[in-house]
Amino acid sequence: MAPLLTLSRLIDRATEWVGRWVAWLVLAAVLISALNAAVRKAFNTSSNAYLEIQWYLFAAVFLLAAGYTMLRQGHVKIDVISGRFSKRTQIWIDIIGLAGFVLPLVYVVIHLSVPLAIRSYVMNEYSSNAGGLIRWPVFALLPLGFALLGIQAVSELIKRIAFLRGLIPDPTQKPEGKSDEEQLAEFMRLKSEAAAREQAALGKTP
Amino acid sequence: MMQFLASNMAPIMFASLIVFLLFGYPVAFSLGACGLFFGIVGVELGLMPQTLLQALPLRIFGIMQNDTLLAIPFFTLMGLILERSGMAEDLLDTIGQLFGPIRGGLAYAVILVGAMLAATTGVVAASVISMGLISLPIMLRYGYDRRVASGVIAASGTLAQIIPPSLVLIVLADQLGRSVGDLYKGAFIPGFTLTALYIFYVLIVSVARPSWTPALPSEARTIREDDGSPGLRSLGVLFLLSVGAAIVFAKTRPEGTPTDELIVVSMCVGVGVAFVLAVANRMLGMHLLSRMAERVTFVLIPPLALIFLVLGTIFLGVATPTEGGAMGATGALVMALARRRLDLPLLRQAMDTTMKISSFVLFILIGSTVFSLSFQAVDGPVWVEHLLTSLPGGQLGFLIVVNILIFFLAFFLDFFELSFIVIPLIAPVAEKLGIDLVWFGVLLAVNMQTSFMHPPFGFALFYLRSVAPSEDYDDRITSRRISKVTTGQIYWGAVPFVLIQILMVGLIIAFPKLVSSGLGKEPTVDVDKAFQQMQSQDRQPARDAPPMFGTPPAASGTAPSGSAPAAPPAAGEQPAQNSDDDAMKRLLDSMQADKPKKP
């Protein structure tokens, strides 16, 4: 089990690294889209390349981040019923889901999409729009994103099994410990307390 | 046995979907697994063609190319940056002080600020959390009824769901195969009607139970003149001046300027006048304006500027909703930078969250695409159609059943899941019954808004619970002991607003004009259509896939490609629809063509 846990840690680190960098593509897409709209309005010129790069980036964001989202447990579930189960049962559900739901899906999508990506690369296919972009990178995103998802699923599977054997603490605790909303609430609380202190200080020295 | 399986595949598959979803594994993968499982079984049993799954990669490419959904990360990022920028806090503080001294005033302030935040962005959590932290303690301090206070806060936060720009409307537009712009326009009046209904509720409460919503003592106002007067007169004068300027400007516009353009531009002029006056007053030290007037003006400028940047440009036809989202996000970034609220950790965190949300939403869509691929192969849509068209009462019967269904599903599912799983099943039936899909979308959006308010799972209640005091505490100002807000109080507070929501659903069904008067008389053909056109162009291969649900604006990934055949009724009048190959030119053409057509 120990080498597998090492593997899982390696995968987690790699996934984290991917997530860190892919996040910047969000900003890139926003800026390109805003700039494109502004330039088109102001100078009445634009190119299909700018329109296409936006969805290239978007596709890259959500596909490449799928594994990272899984690591952070960002894929929502309906836990109305399963939330009442014991921790071990929930972990078993995860194991069945990872091995029976995610991995087969990943396999099928990669199996079907790799030939398309290769064909597009060999044929040097371009977008049919004037000034459009080369196509194969975006075709390649599909198998790549699902591969990252599959690799992360393996890591999650290892962690679940290790937990059931009592080797590691509960892997389903969120790594940051807090949800985004909790972080936001804490941030705002700090700000409003600071503002209140400021006001109190102002009130004392008028 | 085989015979039974083969003839009842669709209901079996649907029942299994429910089991798969309730199993408690992430929705995206449960959906995909359910589709995959039945696809493989179906092929093995010879019920489905061997090549069934071959269409899958192309369907997913269709999702990747979807320009409408591109707006999701843009609006999400905008909301995440804004929630940290301090804009909501400033608004709540100032508007709260302005209205506080009238009975129920704090509640009105919360509703109005909620509506304004909703018009800048579409994130429920941010509104509820900031109101829960800023307005709730003040309401408790002055003895507001806890149920009313928490209900108003939770409900005002959910206004973000219906007032454009909202994510629900984007997702619904995509799934219904209609343009986001049309749904935005259609949701405008219902959104503000709902706001008015909330205000009306507070009014009734303040008359019937004055002790529940007391007026604040006037010393609770900290923004005041040196002599202690509140300085409302100069605010009134400033308000009249800017309204006057807007009206005068509107009158000077040439005849035949489209109404929405007129409203947007005139509002800009009015706000601009107030802003210039306030700046001049401060710069020249004229002291003509009271502090309150100045504060209100400066606090209102950022949200109004953002509203113009996003909704204004979309309604004027300058930008597509997707571009509007991008400009709004850029505007929010600039504003946060200017207020020195933006740093690298915040930016990273916002991008990180945006990325995760985009990924989970799009993977639900991918999962539902896999599911619908198999579901179509077993004629599932036909089964659903038979089920729903055999209801008594025709259109009305269908609407009532669908709304009750969504209302109860909203206890368990959030709007993303509802939109991707349920809408593709009922939209084709609605269209067959002759229901306008834009109107239908707005109706469902109002209904789905309840999913945030349903006790005990509603997210808005959950967010409020996380920031409302859960233990007794001493108030900072009055030093009095204030008891905690119980979870029961939060739940009971939400009930009247859920009822208002149901009332609103009824109103929209009874008066369809509420939605359609926001749209033009003519079917407006706008930029989205052009986008969809150009998408369908390079998605030619996707059309070889079996047609989804038999009707074009059907499910998931193929909605845009399907909308090409759906377009003709509107497309006939669209000059941009010729055989022109250049997508960019088509986009520009259709924008131009769109403009004069607005009534």
Interface residues (C-beta under 8 A of the other chain):
Chain A: G19 V22 A23 W24 V26 L27 A29 V30 L31 I32 S33 A34 N36 A37 A38 R40 K41 N44 S46 S47 N48 L51 Q54 W55 F58 A59 V61 F62 L63 A65 A66 Y68 T69 R72 G74 H75 V76 K77 I78 D79 V80 I81 S82 G83 F85 Q90 I93 D94 I96 G97 G100 F101 V102 P104 L105 V108 V109 L112 S113 L116 S127 S128 N129 A130 G131 G132 V138 F139 L141 L142 D180 E181 E182 Q183 L184 A185 F187 M188 R189 K191 S192 A195 A196 Q199
Chain B: L21 L22 F23 G24 Y25 P26 V27 A28 F29 S30 G32 A33 L36 L53 Q54 L56 P57 L58 I60 F61 M64 Q65 N66 D67 L69 L70 P73 F74 L77 E83 R84 G86 E89 A125 A126 I129 S130 G132 L133 I134 T222 T313 V318 A319 T320 T322 E323 G325 A326 M327 A329 T330 L333 L347 R348 Q349 M351 D352 T353 T354 M355 K356 I357 S358 S359 F360 V361 L362 F363 I364 V370 F412 L413 D414 F416 E417 F457 Y463 S466 V467 R476 M534 Q537 D538 D581 D582 A583 M584 L587 L588
